[in-house]
């Protein structure tokens, strides 16, 4: 799954540390999300979307694997 978290966070002028604090996660979690090394739980995805007043699907992009 891809995401636009870093782009959206920077558009809002928010540092990783600030976002992490607001979401009650570590800065490392935000970094891992932004780098695509970690997919959020559904609860965290909802928290992020709510924080930015956006829909989950506007931040996280699901791409099916082509077989």
N, C-alpha and C positions, 0 to 999 in steps of 0.2 A: 504494500500500500504506500502510495506517495502522499505527501502533504505540503501545504503552503504555510506551515506554522512560522517558519523563520521570516518569510516575506511579510506576512500579516503582522507579526510582532514588531518588525522594524518599521513598517508603515505607521504603527501606533507609537513609535518612539519608546518602546518598552525594552528594558534589559532582560536577559535570561533570568537573572536573580530576582527581579521584580515579579515576573510572571510565575516563577517557581514558588515564591512566597505566597502570592495570591491564590495559587492552586493547591498549596500545601504539599508540594513535591520538591525534590532536590533540583538544583541547577543542572546536575548531570542528567536527570530525566529529561529536562527540556532539551538539552544538547543532543541526547540520543534520539529523541523524537525528530528534531530538526534534521539530523543526519541520516534518518531512515534506519537506524539500528534497532529501533524499538517501536512497536505498535502499541498505542494506548489501550487501556481497558475501556469498555463502553462508558463507564462512569467518568473517567478522565476525559474522554472525547467530548462528553456532554458538558463537563465543567469548562473546557477550553472554548467550546462553541458559545456557551453562555457568557463567558468572560468577554469575548469579542462581539457579542450580540450577533452571531452568525449561525448558520445551519452547519451541522457536522459535515455534510457533504460539500460545503463550500471551503472547508479546510482540509479534509481528508479525502483523497481520491483513490477509490477502489478500482483496481484493474485486474480483470480475470486473466488467468494464465491461458494462453492458446495452446491447445494440445494437437 
